[in-house]
Amino acid sequence: MYLIVTRSFPPELGGMQSLMWGLARELSKNFMIKVFADYIENHKTFDEHVSFSIERVGGPKLLRKYRKAYLIDEYVKESKVNGIIADHWKSLEHLKTNKKKYCLIHGKEINHSKGSGINKRIIKVLNNVEKVIANSGYTKNLAIELGVNPEKIIVINPGIDPVKNVDQKSLDKVESLLAVKTPRLITVSRFDKRKNHEKTIMALRNLKQIYPDIVYICIGYGEEEENIKNLVKELDLEAQVMFFKDISDDLKNALVAKSNIFVMPSVIHKSSVEGFGIAYTEAAQYSIPSLGGKDGGASDAIDHEKTGLICDGNNLDEIYSSINSMLENKKYLEYGKNAKSFVSRFYWPNIIKEYKKILN
């Protein structure tokens, strides 16, 4: 039996929640699995429909981590547990058991100055586990720089589920919404500094000179939303930028499927960094190539000059020329076709084989 210890789990929504759900679901096809997850409202309906045991731990956030650690240590004493897999170093920090531990790392949660108090806590946890599972080559290198033992680190990219086929009604709705707008750029992400919407919008001002009917579709919400909308007004691009939030998955997927390039040239902002970028792989499933940033793990998700391009997200000229080179002669069609075949390596049945190798 393996325990999965996580602070992020459905029915709560989010990238980490999807990752830990996929991991638990796929491992449960090969091993006995028990999940220790944080309490969330309305969890019972979700928990009743899964094939493994989920124990929810509630209480004030400050005390919850200690209570969860105590419950896990007690459970291990009474049960035959082969190992513990955690979503985050903090999920292991207070455990006393000496069972084998495996910790996933994602990028920004370990990105603290070497020698700082929090860095010392991270290193203490990660250098005492069986394996550290980095979500990309970038995250592995970051961990090594910050003091994690390189021999402990293995790269396993996040798994994804095949996207749903988009229904015709949603596709028709998108066609009527976008009408004559072409070419079409899209970003699906939170509005935060790291995602770099601002530089894409600034590049759009120049692209508009060549492609007067160009459109940039922004799906998401976040603290930078007002700043981004103000920039669009300032640059007189209101006819070129469309904002969507709180839309159905069907409409979101149809907007992606009907676009030409997924654009997210991420940068490092303070300690925040894009460890991998599942959004690129989701776009690829609809034959949409991506433009990613060199700072972070995008190069694991995008095969440069085959399934899209990697550029310096801090360099406006590079963002502009990268988008333009994909639009010229409709190069994005070739990249998109390659992206669709490349993305199959990230499907859960392929990813779970990598986990089975280290657990066995």
Buried (B, 14 or more C-beta within 10 A) or exposed (E): BBBBBBBBBBBBEEBBBBBBBBBBBBBBEBBBBBBBBBEBEEBEEBBEEBEBBBBBBEEEEEEBBEBBBBEBBEBBEEEEBEBBBBBBBBBBBBBEBEBBBBBBBBBBBBBBEEEEEEBEBBBEBBEEBBBBBBBBBBBBBBBBEBBBBEEBBBBBBBBBBEBEEBEEEBBEBBEEBBEEBBBBBBBBBBBBBBBBBBBBBBBBBBBBEEBEBBBBBBBBBBEBBEEBBEBBEEBEBEEBBBBBEEEEEBBBBBBBBBBBBBBBBBBBBEEBBBBBBBBBBBBBBBBBBBBBBBBBBBBBBBBEEBBBBBBBBBBBEBBBBBBBBBBEEEBBEBBBEBBBEBBBEBBBEEBBEBBEEBBE
